[in-house]
Amino acid sequence: MAHPGDRHPTFTDVYTAKYLLLTTFTKDGRAKPTPVWGVPHGDKLLISTDAGSWKTKRIRNTPRVTICECGVLGKPKGEPVEAVARNLPASETRRVFDMVTRRYWWHAWWWVPQALIRGGVDKVHAAIEVEAASQ
């Protein structure tokens, strides 16, 4: 419950969280939340996801997103923060995948093989960059 004087979190407060809930929006404005692994890089958040996923399609159409801290299974742990996302070029996929793998190394035993079995990182993954929305 919010108390008087509490402030809403900012992008800077949230984007370094270990587990994040990324909410993308459909063309008609419906929210579609998805738990993601992210890596803070400078003042941006980098995410590795499946190429052709619905979130990449929605970002292509509507770059507005929100992020909030969540638990490992995606239960929100705070207020969402407005942000803007873009799909990175394919040339960035491997770099972002490697950064995510380093941050979440204890999942590498299944994270890396599943990408290789499905055709390789560059074929089955895509990279997303998220930054704070203009104030």
N, CA, C and O atoms as a MOPAC input file, in Angstrom:
PM7 MOZYME 1SCF
protein

 N      0.84600 1    -1.17000 1     0.00000 1
 C      0.00000 1     0.00000 1     0.00000 1
 C      0.89500 1     1.23800 1     0.00000 1
 O      1.86800 1     1.30400 1     0.75200 1
 N      0.57100 1     2.20700 1    -0.83400 1
 C      1.35500 1     3.43500 1    -0.93000 1
 C      1.10900 1     4.31200 1     0.28600 1
 O     -0.00900 1     4.39700 1     0.79500 1
 N      2.14900 1     4.94800 1     0.73300 1
 C      2.05400 1     5.87500 1     1.85400 1
 C      2.26500 1     7.28300 1     1.34100 1
 O      2.93100 1     7.47000 1     0.32300 1
 N      1.71100 1     8.28700 1     2.02100 1
 C      1.95400 1     9.65900 1     1.58900 1
 C      3.46400 1     9.91500 1     1.51700 1
 O      4.21900 1     9.52400 1     2.40800 1
 N      3.86900 1    10.55800 1     0.47100 1
 C      5.29400 1    10.85000 1     0.30600 1
 C      6.03700 1     9.80500 1    -0.49300 1
 O      7.15400 1    10.05100 1    -0.94600 1
 N      5.41700 1     8.60200 1    -0.68100 1
 C      6.05500 1     7.58700 1    -1.52000 1
 C      6.10300 1     8.10700 1    -2.94700 1
 O      5.18100 1     8.77700 1    -3.41300 1
 N      7.17500 1     7.79200 1    -3.62000 1
 C      7.27400 1     8.22300 1    -5.00900 1
 C      7.15200 1     7.00000 1    -5.90700 1
 O      7.43400 1     5.87300 1    -5.50000 1
 N      6.73000 1     7.24900 1    -7.11700 1
 C      6.66100 1     6.16000 1    -8.08800 1
 C      8.07900 1     5.82800 1    -8.53100 1
 O      8.92400 1     6.71900 1    -8.62200 1
 N      8.34800 1     4.55600 1    -8.80800 1
 C      9.69800 1     4.19000 1    -9.24900 1
 C      9.99700 1     4.80900 1   -10.61600 1
 O      9.09100 1     5.11900 1   -11.39000 1
 N     11.26900 1     4.97800 1   -10.88400 1
 C     11.72100 1     5.46000 1   -12.18800 1
 C     12.33500 1     4.29400 1   -12.95800 1
 O     12.53800 1     3.21100 1   -12.40900 1
 N     12.62000 1     4.52600 1   -14.21200 1
 C     13.28200 1     3.51400 1   -15.03100 1
 C     14.58300 1     3.09200 1   -14.36800 1
 O     14.89600 1     1.90300 1   -14.30900 1
 N     15.33700 1     4.05400 1   -13.87200 1
 C     16.61400 1     3.77400 1   -13.21000 1
 C     16.43000 1     2.89100 1   -11.98100 1
 O     17.29100 1     2.06400 1   -11.68000 1
 N     15.32800 1     3.05700 1   -11.27300 1
 C     15.05600 1     2.22900 1   -10.09400 1
 C     14.78000 1     0.77400 1   -10.47500 1
 O     15.08700 1    -0.13800 1    -9.70700 1
 N     14.21300 1     0.56000 1   -11.63700 1
 C     13.68200 1    -0.74900 1   -11.99500 1
 C     14.57800 1    -1.56500 1   -12.92700 1
 O     14.66300 1    -2.78300 1   -12.77000 1
 N     15.24000 1    -0.94000 1   -13.88000 1
 C     15.85800 1    -1.70400 1   -14.97100 1
 C     17.01800 1    -2.59800 1   -14.55100 1
 O     17.46100 1    -3.42900 1   -15.34500 1
 N     17.51600 1    -2.45400 1   -13.34500 1
 C     18.59700 1    -3.33100 1   -12.88100 1
 C     18.09200 1    -4.56400 1   -12.12700 1
 O     18.89400 1    -5.40100 1   -11.71200 1
 N     16.77700 1    -4.68400 1   -11.94400 1
 C     16.21100 1    -5.82900 1   -11.22500 1
 C     16.55000 1    -7.13500 1   -11.93900 1
 O     16.67700 1    -7.16400 1   -13.16300 1
 N     16.69300 1    -8.20100 1   -11.18100 1
 C     17.05600 1    -9.49800 1   -11.75600 1
 C     15.95100 1   -10.04600 1   -12.65300 1
 O     16.23300 1   -10.58100 1   -13.72500 1
 N     14.70900 1    -9.91800 1   -12.22900 1
 C     13.58100 1   -10.40300 1   -13.01000 1
 C     12.64900 1    -9.24200 1   -13.28800 1
 O     12.31000 1    -8.46900 1   -12.39200 1
 N     12.23800 1    -9.12800 1   -14.54400 1
 C     11.43000 1    -7.99400 1   -14.97000 1
 C     10.17900 1    -8.45900 1   -15.70300 1
 O     10.17800 1    -9.47300 1   -16.40100 1
 N      9.12900 1    -7.69300 1   -15.52200 1
 C      7.90500 1    -7.92400 1   -16.26600 1
 C      7.84600 1    -6.84700 1   -17.34500 1
 O      7.68300 1    -5.66300 1   -17.05000 1
 N      7.98000 1    -7.27200 1   -18.59200 1
 C      7.90200 1    -6.37300 1   -19.73400 1
 C      6.48000 1    -6.44600 1   -20.26100 1
 O      5.99400 1    -7.52300 1   -20.60700 1
 N      5.81800 1    -5.30600 1   -20.32300 1
 C      4.46500 1    -5.26700 1   -20.86300 1
 C      4.49600 1    -4.53400 1   -22.19500 1
 O      4.86200 1    -3.36100 1   -22.27400 1
 N      4.10700 1    -5.24900 1   -23.23000 1
 C      3.96400 1    -4.65100 1   -24.54700 1
 C      2.48100 1    -4.41500 1   -24.77800 1
 O      1.64100 1    -4.90500 1   -24.02300 1
 N      2.16300 1    -3.66000 1   -25.82700 1
 C      0.77000 1    -3.28900 1   -26.06200 1
 C      0.35700 1    -3.61700 1   -27.49400 1
 O      1.10900 1    -3.38900 1   -28.44200 1
 N     -0.84600 1    -4.15300 1   -27.63100 1
 C     -1.38300 1    -4.46200 1   -28.94600 1
 C     -1.77300 1    -3.16500 1   -29.64700 1
 O     -1.78000 1    -2.09700 1   -29.03300 1
 N     -2.09300 1    -3.26200 1   -30.91800 1
 C     -2.49100 1    -2.06800 1   -31.67800 1
 C     -3.71400 1    -1.39200 1   -31.07200 1
 O     -3.86600 1    -0.17400 1   -31.16800 1
 N     -4.59300 1    -2.18900 1   -30.44100 1
 C     -5.78700 1    -1.59600 1   -29.83900 1
 C     -5.59000 1    -1.24700 1   -28.35900 1
 O     -6.54800 1    -0.91000 1   -27.66400 1
 N     -4.33100 1    -1.32900 1   -27.87900 1
 C     -4.00800 1    -0.85300 1   -26.53100 1
 C     -4.05800 1    -1.88100 1   -25.42000 1
 O     -3.81800 1    -1.53100 1   -24.26400 1
 N     -4.36000 1    -3.13900 1   -25.72200 1
 C     -4.40000 1    -4.15900 1   -24.67100 1
 C     -2.98700 1    -4.50000 1   -24.20400 1
 O     -2.07300 1    -4.66200 1   -25.01200 1
 N     -2.82500 1    -4.60600 1   -22.88400 1
 C     -1.52500 1    -4.91400 1   -22.28200 1
 C     -1.24800 1    -6.41300 1   -22.36200 1
 O     -2.13700 1    -7.23600 1   -22.14300 1
 N      0.01200 1    -6.75200 1   -22.68300 1
 C      0.44400 1    -8.14400 1   -22.76800 1
 C      1.74000 1    -8.29900 1   -21.97000 1
 O      2.82800 1    -8.14500 1   -22.52600 1
 N      1.63300 1    -8.60600 1   -20.66300 1
 C      2.83600 1    -8.73400 1   -19.82500 1
 C      3.56400 1   -10.06300 1   -20.03400 1
 O      2.94400 1   -11.11000 1   -20.22100 1
 N      4.89300 1    -9.99100 1   -19.99600 1
 C      5.73700 1   -11.17500 1   -20.15200 1
 C      6.94900 1   -11.05200 1   -19.24200 1
 O      7.64700 1   -10.04000 1   -19.30700 1
 N      7.23100 1   -12.04700 1   -18.38800 1
 C      8.47300 1   -11.98000 1   -17.60400 1
 C      9.67200 1   -12.17600 1   -18.53300 1
 O      9.64800 1   -13.02000 1   -19.42900 1
 N     10.71600 1   -11.38300 1   -18.30400 1
 C     11.91900 1   -11.45000 1   -19.14200 1
 C     13.17000 1   -11.35800 1   -18.28300 1
 O     13.13200 1   -10.90600 1   -17.13900 1
 N     14.27500 1   -11.79700 1   -18.86100 1
 C     15.59400 1   -11.58300 1   -18.28700 1
 C     16.19200 1   -10.39000 1   -19.00400 1
 O     16.16400 1   -10.31600 1   -20.23300 1
 N     16.72500 1    -9.47100 1   -18.24700 1
 C     17.31600 1    -8.30000 1   -18.85900 1
 C     18.68800 1    -7.99900 1   -18.29500 1
 O     19.02600 1    -8.39700 1   -17.18000 1
 N     19.47000 1    -7.28800 1   -19.09100 1
 C     20.80900 1    -6.88300 1   -18.69400 1
 C     20.90000 1    -5.36500 1   -18.79600 1
 O     20.74200 1    -4.81400 1   -19.88600 1
 N     21.15500 1    -4.67400 1   -17.67300 1
 C     21.36500 1    -3.23500 1   -17.78000 1
 C     22.67200 1    -2.96600 1   -18.52300 1
 O     23.69700 1    -3.59000 1   -18.25100 1
 N     22.61400 1    -2.03400 1   -19.45700 1
 C     23.80300 1    -1.67700 1   -20.24400 1
 C     23.76100 1    -0.16900 1   -20.44800 1
 O     22.98700 1     0.34200 1   -21.25700 1
 N     24.61100 1     0.53700 1   -19.69600 1
 C     24.51500 1     1.99700 1   -19.70500 1
 C     23.18000 1     2.40300 1   -19.12000 1
 O     22.82200 1     1.97000 1   -18.02500 1
 N     22.44700 1     3.22400 1   -19.83200 1
 C     21.13100 1     3.64500 1   -19.34500 1
 C     20.00000 1     2.90500 1   -20.06000 1
 O     18.86400 1     3.37600 1   -20.09400 1
 N     20.32300 1     1.74500 1   -20.62800 1
 C     19.33500 1     0.95800 1   -21.35400 1
 C     19.26300 1    -0.45500 1   -20.78900 1
 O     20.16300 1    -0.90500 1   -20.07900 1
 N     18.19100 1    -1.13400 1   -21.11200 1
 C     17.98800 1    -2.52300 1   -20.73800 1
 C     18.01300 1    -3.35300 1   -22.01100 1
 O     17.32400 1    -3.02900 1   -22.97800 1
 N     18.80500 1    -4.42300 1   -22.01500 1
 C     18.88500 1    -5.30400 1   -23.17300 1
 C     18.23100 1    -6.63900 1   -22.83400 1
 O     18.44800 1    -7.18600 1   -21.75300 1
 N     17.43300 1    -7.15700 1   -23.75600 1
 C     16.67500 1    -8.38800 1   -23.54800 1
 C     16.90100 1    -9.30800 1   -24.74100 1
 O     16.91300 1    -8.85400 1   -25.88500 1
 N     17.07900 1   -10.58900 1   -24.47800 1
 C     17.15400 1   -11.59500 1   -25.53400 1
 C     15.84600 1   -12.37200 1   -25.51900 1
 O     15.37600 1   -12.78200 1   -24.45900 1
 N     15.26400 1   -12.57200 1   -26.68600 1
 C     13.98700 1   -13.26900 1   -26.78100 1
 C     13.94300 1   -14.08500 1   -28.06200 1
 O     14.85500 1   -14.00200 1   -28.88400 1
 N     12.90400 1   -14.86200 1   -28.23500 1
 C     12.74700 1   -15.63200 1   -29.47200 1
 C     12.47500 1   -14.69000 1   -30.63300 1
 O     11.66400 1   -13.76900 1   -30.52900 1
 N     13.15900 1   -14.93100 1   -31.73200 1
 C     12.88100 1   -14.17600 1   -32.95600 1
 C     11.45500 1   -14.49900 1   -33.38500 1
 O     11.04000 1   -15.65600 1   -33.32700 1
 N     10.72100 1   -13.52000 1   -33.80200 1
 C      9.34600 1   -13.74000 1   -34.23500 1
 C      8.34600 1   -13.87600 1   -33.10200 1
 O      7.18300 1   -14.20100 1   -33.34000 1
 N      8.78500 1   -13.62800 1   -31.86200 1
 C      7.84800 1   -13.70700 1   -30.73200 1
 C      6.81900 1   -12.58300 1   -30.86300 1
 O      7.04800 1   -11.58300 1   -31.54300 1
 N      5.70700 1   -12.77200 1   -30.20900 1
 C      4.66000 1   -11.74900 1   -30.26400 1
 C      5.15500 1   -10.43100 1   -29.70100 1
 O      4.75700 1    -9.36800 1   -30.17900 1
 N      6.02700 1   -10.48100 1   -28.68100 1
 C      6.49300 1    -9.21100 1   -28.11700 1
 C      7.30600 1    -8.41700 1   -29.12900 1
 O      7.21900 1    -7.19000 1   -29.15900 1
 N      8.09800 1    -9.09700 1   -29.96100 1
 C      8.87100 1    -8.36800 1   -30.98000 1
 C      7.93700 1    -7.77900 1   -32.03800 1
 O      8.18100 1    -6.68300 1   -32.54500 1
 N      6.88600 1    -8.49500 1   -32.36500 1
 C      5.91300 1    -7.97900 1   -33.34000 1
 C      5.17400 1    -6.76800 1   -32.77300 1
 O      4.96800 1    -5.77700 1   -33.47400 1
 N      4.77700 1    -6.85100 1   -31.49900 1
 C      4.06300 1    -5.72200 1   -30.88900 1
 C      4.97500 1    -4.50300 1   -30.76100 1
 O      4.52700 1    -3.37500 1   -30.96800 1
 N      6.25000 1    -4.71500 1   -30.42300 1
 C      7.19200 1    -3.59800 1   -30.31300 1
 C      7.38100 1    -2.93300 1   -31.67300 1
 O      7.48400 1    -1.70900 1   -31.75300 1
 N      7.42700 1    -3.71500 1   -32.72400 1
 C      7.56500 1    -3.15300 1   -34.07200 1
 C      6.38300 1    -2.22100 1   -34.37700 1
 O      6.55600 1    -1.19000 1   -35.02700 1
 N      5.19500 1    -2.58400 1   -33.91000 1
 C      3.99400 1    -1.78800 1   -34.17100 1
 C      3.78300 1    -0.66100 1   -33.16300 1
 O      3.32000 1     0.42300 1   -33.51900 1
 N      4.12300 1    -0.92500 1   -31.91300 1
 C      3.87900 1     0.03200 1   -30.83600 1
 C      5.06200 1    -0.00100 1   -29.87800 1
 O      5.13200 1    -0.90100 1   -29.04100 1
 N      5.99600 1     0.94900 1   -29.96600 1
 C      7.19900 1     0.89300 1   -29.13100 1
 C      6.96500 1     1.18600 1   -27.64400 1
 O      7.86300 1     0.96900 1   -26.83000 1
 N      5.78700 1     1.67000 1   -27.28200 1
 C      5.51300 1     1.92500 1   -25.86100 1
 C      5.45800 1     0.60500 1   -25.10700 1
 O      4.77100 1    -0.32900 1   -25.52200 1
 N      6.19500 1     0.53500 1   -23.98200 1
 C      6.18300 1    -0.61900 1   -23.08700 1
 C      6.21200 1    -0.11100 1   -21.65900 1
 O      6.43300 1     1.07400 1   -21.41100 1
 N      5.98900 1    -1.01300 1   -20.73000 1
 C      6.27200 1    -0.72900 1   -19.32500 1
 C      7.14600 1    -1.86100 1   -18.80500 1
 O      7.12300 1    -2.97700 1   -19.32300 1
 N      7.91900 1    -1.54600 1   -17.76500 1
 C      8.67600 1    -2.57800 1   -17.06500 1
 C      8.41600 1    -2.43600 1   -15.58000 1
 O      8.18400 1    -1.33400 1   -15.08400 1
 N      8.45500 1    -3.53400 1   -14.88200 1
 C      8.41100 1    -3.48900 1   -13.42500 1
 C      9.15300 1    -4.70800 1   -12.89400 1
 O      9.28800 1    -5.72500 1   -13.57400 1
 N      9.62200 1    -4.57800 1   -11.67600 1
 C     10.28800 1    -5.71200 1   -11.04100 1
 C      9.25100 1    -6.79200 1   -10.79500 1
 O      8.09600 1    -6.50500 1   -10.48100 1
 N      9.68500 1    -8.05500 1   -10.94300 1
 C      8.77500 1    -9.16300 1   -10.68000 1
 C      9.55000 1   -10.32000 1   -10.06300 1
 O     10.77900 1   -10.30100 1   -10.00600 1
 N      8.81600 1   -11.31900 1    -9.60600 1
 C      9.42700 1   -12.53400 1    -9.09400 1
 C      9.81500 1   -13.43600 1   -10.25100 1
 O      9.52400 1   -13.13000 1   -11.40700 1
 N     10.46000 1   -14.52900 1    -9.94800 1
 C     10.95900 1   -15.44600 1   -10.97200 1
 C      9.83200 1   -15.97600 1   -11.86700 1
 O     10.07800 1   -16.30300 1   -13.02800 1
 N      8.62000 1   -16.06600 1   -11.35700 1
 C      7.48800 1   -16.56200 1   -12.14700 1
 C      6.64900 1   -15.44800 1   -12.76300 1
 O      5.62300 1   -15.71800 1   -13.38700 1
 N      7.08300 1   -14.19000 1   -12.59200 1
 C      6.39600 1   -13.08500 1   -13.24400 1
 C      5.41200 1   -12.30900 1   -12.41200 1
 O      4.73300 1   -11.42700 1   -12.93600 1
 N      5.30700 1   -12.61200 1   -11.10200 1
 C      4.38100 1   -11.85900 1   -10.25700 1
 C      4.97300 1   -10.47200 1    -9.98700 1
 O      6.08000 1   -10.37300 1    -9.45800 1
 N      4.25100 1    -9.39500 1   -10.34400 1
 C      4.78500 1    -8.03700 1   -10.15300 1
 C      5.12700 1    -7.75900 1    -8.69500 1
 O      4.41900 1    -8.18000 1    -7.78000 1
 N      6.23500 1    -7.03500 1    -8.50100 1
 C      6.67800 1    -6.65400 1    -7.16100 1
 C      6.72300 1    -5.14100 1    -6.99900 1
 O      7.32100 1    -4.63700 1    -6.04900 1
 N      6.11100 1    -4.43100 1    -7.89700 1
 C      6.13400 1    -2.97600 1    -7.81500 1
 C      5.26900 1    -2.36200 1    -8.89300 1
 O      4.53800 1    -3.04500 1    -9.61000 1
 N      5.37700 1    -1.05800 1    -8.98200 1
 C      4.61200 1    -0.30100 1    -9.96300 1
 C      5.32500 1    -0.32400 1   -11.31200 1
 O      6.55400 1    -0.30100 1   -11.36100 1
 N      4.56700 1    -0.36900 1   -12.40500 1
 C      5.19900 1    -0.32600 1   -13.72600 1
 C      5.74300 1     1.06500 1   -14.03900 1
 O      5.25400 1     2.07800 1   -13.53900 1
 N      6.76300 1     1.07600 1   -14.87600 1
 C      7.41900 1     2.30300 1   -15.31200 1
 C      7.30900 1     2.38000 1   -16.83100 1
 O      7.57800 1     1.40300 1   -17.53000 1
 N      6.91500 1     3.54100 1   -17.33500 1
 C      6.80600 1     3.73000 1   -18.78400 1
 C      8.18600 1     3.69600 1   -19.42500 1
 O      9.15300 1     4.22100 1   -18.87100 1
 N      8.26800 1     3.07800 1   -20.59000 1
 C      9.52900 1     2.98200 1   -21.31800 1
 C      9.22700 1     2.86100 1   -22.81400 1
 O      8.07400 1     2.76200 1   -23.23400 1
 N     10.29500 1     2.87300 1   -23.59100 1
 C     10.20000 1     2.73500 1   -25.04500 1
 C     11.14700 1     1.61400 1   -25.45800 1
 O     12.28200 1     1.54700 1   -24.98800 1
 N     10.67300 1     0.73200 1   -26.34200 1
 C     11.48600 1    -0.40200 1   -26.78000 1
 C     11.66900 1    -0.37400 1   -28.29200 1
 O     10.87500 1     0.20300 1   -29.03600 1
 N     12.74300 1    -1.01800 1   -28.70800 1
 C     12.95400 1    -1.21300 1   -30.14600 1
 C     13.64800 1    -2.55300 1   -30.33900 1
 O     14.42600 1    -3.00100 1   -29.49700 1
 N     13.34900 1    -3.17600 1   -31.46400 1
 C     14.02700 1    -4.40600 1   -31.83200 1
 C     15.38000 1    -4.02900 1   -32.41300 1
 O     15.46400 1    -3.19900 1   -33.31800 1
 N     16.42700 1    -4.63200 1   -31.89800 1
 C     17.76500 1    -4.36100 1   -32.39700 1
 C     18.02200 1    -5.12300 1   -33.68800 1
 O     17.36900 1    -6.13300 1   -33.94900 1
 N     18.97100 1    -4.64900 1   -34.50600 1
 C     19.30000 1    -5.39200 1   -35.72500 1
 C     19.85300 1    -6.77500 1   -35.38700 1
 O     20.38700 1    -6.99500 1   -34.30100 1
 N     19.71600 1    -7.69300 1   -36.32900 1
 C     20.17400 1    -9.06800 1   -36.12900 1
 C     21.65000 1    -9.12500 1   -35.75500 1
 O     22.07500 1   -10.05800 1   -35.07500 1
 N     22.42700 1    -8.15700 1   -36.18200 1
 C     23.86100 1    -8.14600 1   -35.86800 1
 C     24.12700 1    -7.99000 1   -34.37300 1
 O     25.24200 1    -8.25700 1   -33.92400 1
 N     23.14400 1    -7.56900 1   -33.60000 1
 C     23.29100 1    -7.38400 1   -32.15600 1
 C     22.83400 1    -8.59500 1   -31.35000 1
 O     23.08900 1    -8.66300 1   -30.14800 1
 N     22.16900 1    -9.54300 1   -31.98700 1
 C     21.56700 1   -10.67600 1   -31.27900 1
 C     22.58300 1   -11.45400 1   -30.46100 1
 O     22.35200 1   -11.70000 1   -29.27700 1
 N     23.69200 1   -11.84600 1   -31.05400 1
 C     24.70000 1   -12.67000 1   -30.36500 1
 C     25.26100 1   -11.93300 1   -29.15000 1
 O     25.40000 1   -12.52200 1   -28.07800 1
 N     25.58000 1   -10.65800 1   -29.31000 1
 C     26.14300 1    -9.87300 1   -28.20200 1
 C     25.17100 1    -9.83300 1   -27.02400 1
 O     25.57200 1   -10.04700 1   -25.88000 1
 N     23.90300 1    -9.56200 1   -27.30000 1
 C     22.90500 1    -9.48600 1   -26.22900 1
 C     22.67800 1   -10.86500 1   -25.61300 1
 O     22.58300 1   -10.98100 1   -24.39100 1
 N     22.59000 1   -11.90600 1   -26.43100 1
 C     22.43200 1   -13.26700 1   -25.91900 1
 C     23.57800 1   -13.60700 1   -24.96900 1
 O     23.35100 1   -14.15300 1   -23.88900 1
 N     24.80500 1   -13.28400 1   -25.36800 1
 C     25.97100 1   -13.56800 1   -24.51700 1
 C     25.91900 1   -12.78600 1   -23.20900 1
 O     26.28500 1   -13.31500 1   -22.15900 1
 N     25.46900 1   -11.53700 1   -23.25800 1
 C     25.36100 1   -10.72600 1   -22.03400 1
 C     24.31900 1   -11.32000 1   -21.08800 1
 O     24.54700 1   -11.40300 1   -19.88100 1
 N     23.17800 1   -11.73200 1   -21.63800 1
 C     22.12600 1   -12.34700 1   -20.82200 1
 C     22.63400 1   -13.66000 1   -20.23300 1
 O     22.37900 1   -13.95300 1   -19.06500 1
 N     23.34600 1   -14.44800 1   -21.02500 1
 C     23.89300 1   -15.72200 1   -20.54700 1
 C     24.86200 1   -15.49300 1   -19.38800 1
 O     24.84200 1   -16.24300 1   -18.41300 1
 N     25.70200 1   -14.47600 1   -19.48200 1
 C     26.63400 1   -14.17800 1   -18.38200 1
 C     25.89000 1   -13.74900 1   -17.11600 1
 O     26.26700 1   -14.14800 1   -16.01400 1
 N     24.84800 1   -12.94900 1   -17.26200 1
 C     24.11800 1   -12.49200 1   -16.07000 1
 C     23.34300 1   -13.63100 1   -15.40500 1
 O     23.26600 1   -13.70100 1   -14.17900 1
 N     22.76900 1   -14.52200 1   -16.21600 1
 C     21.94700 1   -15.62600 1   -15.70500 1
 C     22.65900 1   -16.95600 1   -15.93700 1
 O     22.05400 1   -17.91900 1   -16.40800 1
 N     23.94300 1   -17.00000 1   -15.60400 1
 C     24.80100 1   -18.14700 1   -15.88300 1
 C     24.26700 1   -19.46500 1   -15.32800 1
 O     24.50700 1   -20.51500 1   -15.92400 1
 N     23.55200 1   -19.44100 1   -14.20800 1
 C     23.06500 1   -20.68000 1   -13.60700 1
 C     21.95700 1   -21.32500 1   -14.44600 1
 O     21.57900 1   -22.46900 1   -14.19100 1
 N     21.43200 1   -20.60000 1   -15.44800 1
 C     20.44900 1   -21.17400 1   -16.36600 1
 C     21.09400 1   -21.63400 1   -17.67300 1
 O     20.41800 1   -22.18200 1   -18.54300 1
 N     22.39300 1   -21.41100 1   -17.80800 1
 C     23.08000 1   -21.70700 1   -19.08100 1
 C     22.99000 1   -23.17600 1   -19.45700 1
 O     23.03600 1   -23.50400 1   -20.64200 1
 N     22.86400 1   -24.07300 1   -18.47700 1
 C     22.81300 1   -25.49900 1   -18.77300 1
 C     21.64000 1   -25.84700 1   -19.70000 1
 O     21.71800 1   -26.83800 1   -20.42600 1
 N     20.56600 1   -25.06600 1   -19.69300 1
 C     19.45900 1   -25.31800 1   -20.61900 1
 C     19.26400 1   -24.18200 1   -21.61600 1
 O     18.78000 1   -24.41100 1   -22.72500 1
 N     19.63400 1   -22.95900 1   -21.23700 1
 C     19.45600 1   -21.77100 1   -22.07900 1
 C     20.27100 1   -21.87600 1   -23.37100 1
 O     19.74500 1   -21.62800 1   -24.45600 1
 N     21.53300 1   -22.23700 1   -23.26000 1
 C     22.40200 1   -22.32000 1   -24.44400 1
 C     22.05800 1   -23.53400 1   -25.31500 1
 O     21.88900 1   -23.37200 1   -26.52300 1
 N     21.94500 1   -24.75100 1   -24.74700 1
 C     21.61000 1   -25.90200 1   -25.60800 1
 C     20.28200 1   -25.75500 1   -26.35200 1
 O     20.17600 1   -26.17200 1   -27.50500 1
 N     19.26700 1   -25.16600 1   -25.70800 1
 C     17.98700 1   -25.04200 1   -26.40600 1
 C     18.12300 1   -24.13300 1   -27.62200 1
 O     17.46700 1   -24.35700 1   -28.64000 1
 N     18.96500 1   -23.11400 1   -27.52400 1
 C     19.18800 1   -22.24300 1   -28.68000 1
 C     19.93300 1   -22.98600 1   -29.78900 1
 O     19.61700 1   -22.83100 1   -30.96900 1
 N     20.91100 1   -23.78400 1   -29.40900 1
 C     21.69200 1   -24.52900 1   -30.40000 1
 C     20.85300 1   -25.60800 1   -31.08000 1
 O     20.92100 1   -25.77700 1   -32.29800 1
 N     20.06400 1   -26.33200 1   -30.29400 1
 C     19.22700 1   -27.40000 1   -30.83100 1
 C     18.19100 1   -26.83400 1   -31.80800 1
 O     17.85200 1   -27.47600 1   -32.80300 1
 N     17.70400 1   -25.65900 1   -31.52400 1
 C     16.67300 1   -25.04600 1   -32.36600 1
 C     17.24300 1   -24.36100 1   -33.60900 1
 O     16.49000 1   -23.78400 1   -34.39400 1
 N     18.55200 1   -24.41900 1   -33.79400 1
 C     19.11000 1   -23.87800 1   -35.02400 1
 C     20.19600 1   -22.83800 1   -34.83500 1
 O     20.74300 1   -22.32600 1   -35.81200 1
 N     20.50900 1   -22.52500 1   -33.60300 1
 C     21.57200 1   -21.56000 1   -33.33900 1
 C     21.03300 1   -20.22100 1   -32.87000 1
 O     19.92600 1   -19.81800 1   -33.22800 1
 N     21.82500 1   -19.54700 1   -32.07200 1
 C     21.42800 1   -18.27500 1   -31.46000 1
 C     20.96800 1   -17.27900 1   -32.51100 1
 O     19.91900 1   -16.65400 1   -32.35700 1
 N     21.74400 1   -17.12600 1   -33.57600 1
 C     21.43000 1   -16.10600 1   -34.56700 1
 C     20.15400 1   -16.40200 1   -35.35200 1
 O     19.54500 1   -15.49600 1   -35.91900 1
 N     19.75800 1   -17.65500 1   -35.38200 1
 C     18.55700 1   -18.03700 1   -36.12500 1
 C     17.28800 1   -17.92000 1   -35.28200 1
 O     16.24100 1   -17.53300 1   -35.80000 1
 N     17.36500 1   -18.24500 1   -33.99800 1
 C     16.14200 1   -18.35900 1   -33.19500 1
 C     15.95900 1   -17.25700 1   -32.16000 1
 O     14.93100 1   -17.21100 1   -31.48400 1
 N     16.93500 1   -16.37500 1   -32.02600 1
 C     16.81300 1   -15.31000 1   -31.03100 1
 C     16.81600 1   -13.93600 1   -31.67100 1
 O     17.24700 1   -13.75800 1   -32.81100 1
 N     16.32700 1   -12.97000 1   -30.91200 1
 C     16.33500 1   -11.56900 1   -31.30600 1
 C     16.67400 1   -10.75300 1   -30.06600 1
 O     16.54700 1   -11.23400 1   -28.93900 1
 N     17.10300 1    -9.52700 1   -30.28100 1
 C     17.47300 1    -8.65600 1   -29.16900 1
 C     16.55400 1    -7.43200 1   -29.14400 1
 O     16.16900 1    -6.89300 1   -30.18100 1
 N     16.22000 1    -7.01600 1   -27.92000 1
 C     15.36900 1    -5.84700 1   -27.70100 1
 C     16.12800 1    -4.87300 1   -26.81200 1
 O     16.81300 1    -5.28000 1   -25.87400 1
 N     16.00300 1    -3.59800 1   -27.10900 1
 C     16.58700 1    -2.54400 1   -26.28100 1
 C     15.44200 1    -1.71300 1   -25.70900 1
 O     14.54000 1    -1.30100 1   -26.43800 1
 N     15.48500 1    -1.47100 1   -24.40100 1
 C     14.44800 1    -0.69800 1   -23.72500 1
 C     15.11800 1     0.48500 1   -23.04300 1
 O     16.17000 1     0.34000 1   -22.42000 1
 N     14.50400 1     1.64800 1   -23.16400 1
 C     15.03100 1     2.83200 1   -22.49200 1
 C     13.88800 1     3.61600 1   -21.87500 1
 O     12.72000 1     3.41700 1   -22.20800 1
 N     14.25100 1     4.50700 1   -20.97200 1
 C     13.25300 1     5.32300 1   -20.28500 1
 C     12.44900 1     6.13400 1   -21.29700 1
 O     12.98400 1     6.61100 1   -22.29700 1
 N     11.17100 1     6.27700 1   -21.02100 1
 C     10.32500 1     7.11700 1   -21.87200 1
 C     10.69100 1     8.57300 1   -21.62700 1
 O     11.10300 1     8.93600 1   -20.52600 1
 N     10.54400 1     9.39600 1   -22.63600 1
 C     10.81700 1    10.83100 1   -22.47600 1
 C      9.84600 1    11.41300 1   -21.46700 1
 O      8.65100 1    11.11800 1   -21.47400 1
 N     10.38400 1    12.23200 1   -20.61800 1
 C      9.53300 1    12.83600 1   -19.59200 1
 C      8.97100 1    14.16200 1   -20.04300 1
 O      8.23300 1    14.80600 1   -19.29800 1

